[in-house]
Amino acid sequence: MRLGILGGSFDPIHNGHLIVAQLAREALQLDEVRLVVSAAQPLKASHGAPAANRLRMVELAVEGIPGLVADGREVARGGPSYTVDTLRELGDELPGAELVLLLGADAAAELPRWKASEEVRRLAALALFRRGDEPVTGGAAAFDVPEIAISSTAIRARAAAGLSLRGWVPGRVADYISGLALYQPQGGAA
C-alpha cells in the first residue's frame, strides 16, 4: 500500500487542499491520501477554529471522495502535533505500507526545524508539490499543482466579513462554518 500523508491546520480546509490531495494521489499512484489535522502546530502561533471543528470540516470535505480520508489522530492525541509521532503510529498500524509525506515548498523549507526531522525522512518518502517554476531540492519526488489563489487566511477574512464561501470551500464546509459562525469576530467555538 502506498499512503500519502497531507498534514496541516486546515483552518479551514479549502478546494486548493483537495486539488493537491487528488493530484498527489494520481501523480504518485497513491492508494490513499490521509489529510491529517494538527491539534496544535508547533511552528504556528494559533488557530482560528478549535481542532475538533477543523477535523469536522475535513471530514465533511472528503466525504464521498474515493481515496481521500480525514485523519484525526493528532487531534485525539492533543498537545503539539509532531509529524514524526504520526509517521511512527502509521508505520506501526500499517507495517509494510510505503508512507509518502506530501509537502509544499514552504513546509519543505521548514523541515530542518521539525522535531526529529532526520527520522521523518527515514520513516517516509518526501514528495513536494510544486507550483510554477519552484525548484525541488533534496532528492524528493515532485508533482505539479496549478497555482490556485485560495488561502485559509483569505477564507477566514471572508467569513469574518460575512461574505459567501461558496467556490472557496466545499458546500458542506461553507454551511458548517456559517452554521457555527466560525471565524466571526465573537463566534467560533462549538
C-alpha positions in Angstrom: 0.0 0.0 0.0 1.2 3.5 -0.9 -0.2 6.0 1.6 0.1 9.8 1.2 0.1 12.0 4.2 -1.0 15.6 3.8 -0.9 17.3 7.2 -1.9 20.8 8.2 -4.1 23.1 10.2 -6.9 23.0 7.6 -8.1 26.2 9.2 -10.4 25.8 7.2 -9.8 23.2 4.5 -10.4 24.6 1.1 -10.7 23.4 -2.5 -7.0 24.0 -3.1 -6.2 21.4 -0.4 -8.5 18.9 -2.1 -6.9 19.5 -5.5 -3.4 19.0 -4.1 -4.5 15.7 -2.5 -6.2 14.5 -5.7 -3.2 15.4 -7.9 -0.8 13.7 -5.4 -2.9 10.5 -5.5 -2.9 10.4 -9.2 0.7 11.6 -9.9 2.3 9.4 -7.2 -0.1 6.4 -7.7 -1.1 6.5 -4.0 -3.8 4.1 -2.8 -5.0 6.7 -0.3 -4.2 10.2 0.9 -4.8 10.9 4.6 -5.5 14.5 5.5 -4.0 14.7 9.0 -5.5 17.6 11.0 -3.0 19.0 13.5 -4.1 19.7 17.1 -1.6 22.5 17.6 1.2 23.2 15.1 4.5 23.9 17.0 5.6 26.4 14.3 2.3 28.3 14.2 1.1 30.8 16.8 -2.6 29.9 16.9 -5.6 28.6 15.0 -8.8 30.4 14.1 -11.0 27.4 14.9 -10.7 24.7 17.6 -9.1 21.4 16.5 -12.4 19.5 16.7 -14.1 21.9 14.3 -11.2 21.8 11.9 -11.3 18.0 11.9 -15.1 18.0 11.3 -14.6 20.4 8.3 -12.0 17.9 6.8 -14.4 15.0 7.3 -17.2 16.9 5.5 -14.8 18.0 2.7 -13.6 14.4 1.9 -16.9 12.7 2.3 -17.7 10.8 -0.9 -14.3 11.4 -2.5 -12.6 8.0 -3.1 -9.1 7.7 -1.8 -9.2 10.8 0.5 -9.5 10.2 4.2 -9.8 12.6 7.2 -7.3 11.5 9.9 -7.9 12.9 13.4 -5.1 11.1 15.3 -3.2 14.3 16.1 -6.4 16.0 17.4 -7.1 12.9 19.5 -3.5 12.9 20.8 -3.8 16.6 21.7 -0.9 18.9 22.6 1.7 19.9 20.0 1.4 17.9 16.7 4.7 16.4 15.6 4.8 14.7 12.2 7.3 12.2 13.4 4.8 10.8 16.0 2.2 10.4 13.3 4.6 8.6 11.0 5.6 6.3 13.8 2.0 5.5 14.5 1.1 4.9 10.9 4.2 2.7 10.5 3.1 0.6 13.5 -0.5 0.4 12.3 0.3 -0.4 8.7 3.5 -2.4 8.6 4.8 -2.7 5.1 3.0 0.4 3.8 5.0 2.9 1.9 4.5 6.3 3.6 4.8 9.4 1.4 4.8 12.8 3.1 3.3 15.5 0.9 4.8 18.9 1.4 4.6 22.3 -0.2 7.7 24.3 -0.8 7.1 26.4 2.4 6.8 23.3 4.6 9.8 21.7 3.0 11.9 24.8 3.8 10.9 24.4 7.4 11.7 20.7 7.6 15.1 21.2 9.3 13.2 22.9 12.2 10.8 20.0 12.7 11.2 17.6 15.7 13.3 14.6 14.6 13.5 15.8 11.0 16.0 13.1 10.1 13.7 10.4 11.4 10.8 11.9 9.5 13.0 11.4 6.3 13.7 7.8 7.3 10.0 7.0 8.0 8.5 8.5 4.9 9.5 9.4 1.3 9.1 13.1 0.6 7.0 14.3 -2.3 6.9 18.1 -2.9 4.0 19.7 -4.7 5.4 22.4 -6.9 3.7 25.5 -8.2 5.0 27.0 -11.4 8.8 27.1 -11.6 9.5 26.3 -7.9 12.7 24.3 -7.6 12.8 20.9 -6.0 15.9 20.1 -3.9 17.0 17.3 -1.6 16.2 14.4 -3.8 12.5 14.5 -3.1 9.9 13.4 -5.6 7.8 16.2 -7.0 4.4 16.7 -8.7 3.0 19.8 -10.2 -0.1 21.6 -9.0 -1.8 24.6 -10.5 -1.4 28.0 -8.9 -4.6 28.4 -7.0 -5.2 31.8 -5.3 -7.1 30.4 -2.4 -5.8 30.6 1.1 -7.2 29.7 4.5 -6.3 33.3 5.6 -8.5 34.8 2.9 -11.3 32.4 3.7 -11.2 33.4 7.4 -11.3 37.0 6.4 -14.3 36.4 4.1 -16.1 34.5 6.8 -15.4 37.3 9.3 -16.8 39.9 6.9 -19.9 37.7 6.3 -19.1 37.0 2.7 -20.0 33.9 0.8 -17.5 31.0 0.9 -19.1 29.1 -2.0 -16.5 28.1 -4.5 -13.7 28.6 -2.0 -14.6 25.6 0.2 -16.9 22.6 -0.4 -20.6 23.5 0.1 -20.9 21.4 3.3 -17.9 23.1 4.8 -19.3 26.5 3.9 -22.6 25.5 5.6 -20.7 24.3 8.7 -18.7 27.5 9.0 -21.8 29.6 8.6 -23.9 27.5 11.0 -21.4 27.7 13.8 -20.3 31.3 13.0 -16.7 30.1 12.8 -14.2 32.9 12.2 -16.8 35.5 13.2 -15.4 38.2 15.5 -17.3 36.8 18.5 -18.3 33.3 17.3 -16.4 30.3 16.6 -16.4 27.7 19.3 -18.6 24.6 19.3 
